[in-house]
Amino acid sequence: MAKRAEPLTESYFYILLCLYNGPNHGYGIMQQVLALSEGHVRIGSGTMYGAVSAMLTRGWIAEHLPDSQSFERKRQYELTDTGRQVLEEEISRLNHLTRIAAAVTQTERGEHHEK
């Protein structure tokens, strides 16, 4: 189990999510975050590369080495097994929170309407 003391920041969450299905480069990740969040989250280059640096250090992502036939010149990143585990644990934590919130607000709405 990957140990984390705190929940992921929104930026870290989206960056890991963008790498879930395969490697991507920084600008591509920034554009994908914007699309996935429906324009609600914008990751600037400073935030992006600070987060990438921290996640490389933690072993959550790694630099993707393209095959010799690739013409890709941009540095790409890929999710490691540890990074995948961190993301999946965060998704589980968020699902738990939303289930609790839904149960509480539905109960309170039901009680409120009965009064």
C-alpha positions in Angstrom: 0.0 0.0 0.0 1.4 3.4 -1.0 1.6 5.6 2.1 0.3 9.2 2.0 -0.3 11.4 4.9 -2.9 13.7 3.2 -5.4 13.6 0.3 -4.0 14.4 -3.1 -4.3 18.0 -4.3 -6.6 18.6 -7.2 -3.6 19.2 -9.5 -1.9 15.9 -8.4 -5.1 14.0 -8.8 -5.7 15.3 -12.3 -2.1 14.7 -13.4 -2.2 11.1 -12.3 -5.6 10.6 -13.8 -4.3 12.0 -17.2 -1.5 9.3 -17.1 -3.8 6.4 -16.2 -4.3 5.2 -19.7 -0.8 5.9 -21.0 2.1 8.3 -21.3 1.7 12.0 -22.0 3.8 15.2 -22.1 3.3 18.2 -19.9 1.4 20.4 -22.3 -0.8 17.4 -23.3 -1.6 16.8 -19.6 -2.4 20.5 -19.0 -4.9 20.4 -22.0 -6.4 17.1 -20.9 -6.9 18.4 -17.3 -8.8 21.4 -18.8 -11.0 19.0 -20.9 -11.6 16.5 -18.1 -12.6 19.2 -15.6 -14.8 20.9 -18.2 -12.8 24.1 -17.9 -12.9 24.3 -14.1 -9.3 23.4 -13.4 -6.3 25.0 -15.2 -2.9 23.8 -14.3 -0.2 26.3 -15.2 3.3 25.4 -16.3 4.8 26.2 -12.9 2.4 24.0 -11.0 2.7 21.3 -13.7 6.4 21.0 -13.6 6.6 21.4 -9.8 4.1 18.6 -9.4 5.9 16.4 -12.0 9.2 16.9 -10.2 7.6 15.9 -6.8 5.8 12.9 -8.3 9.0 11.8 -10.0 10.8 12.0 -6.7 8.1 10.0 -4.9 8.1 7.4 -7.6 4.5 7.9 -8.7 5.5 8.7 -12.3 8.5 8.0 -14.4 9.9 9.5 -17.6 8.6 7.5 -20.5 11.3 6.4 -22.9 9.8 6.3 -26.5 10.9 3.5 -28.8 13.6 4.2 -31.3 11.0 4.7 -34.1 9.3 7.5 -32.3 9.7 11.1 -33.4 8.3 12.5 -30.2 10.7 15.1 -28.8 8.7 16.3 -25.8 9.5 14.7 -22.5 6.7 12.3 -21.6 5.7 10.8 -18.3 3.9 7.6 -17.4 2.3 6.3 -14.3 4.2 3.8 -12.2 2.6 0.9 -10.3 3.0 3.0 -7.1 1.4 6.0 -8.8 -1.5 3.9 -10.0 -2.0 2.6 -6.5 -2.0 6.1 -5.1 -4.6 7.3 -7.6 -6.8 4.3 -7.0 -6.7 4.8 -3.3 -7.6 8.5 -3.7 -10.5 7.5 -6.0 -11.7 5.1 -3.4 -11.4 7.7 -0.7 -13.4 10.2 -2.8 -16.1 7.6 -3.6 -16.4 7.0 0.1 -16.9 10.7 0.9 -19.5 11.1 -1.8 -21.5 8.1 -0.6 -21.5 9.5 2.9 -22.5 12.9 1.7 -25.3 11.5 -0.5 -26.6 9.4 2.4 -26.6 12.4 4.8 -28.1 14.9 2.5 -30.8 12.5 1.2 -31.7 11.6 4.8 -31.8 15.2 5.8 -33.9 16.2 2.8 -36.3 13.4 3.6 -36.6 14.4 7.2 -36.9 18.1 6.3 -39.8 17.3 3.9 -41.6 15.2 6.5 -41.7 17.9 9.1 
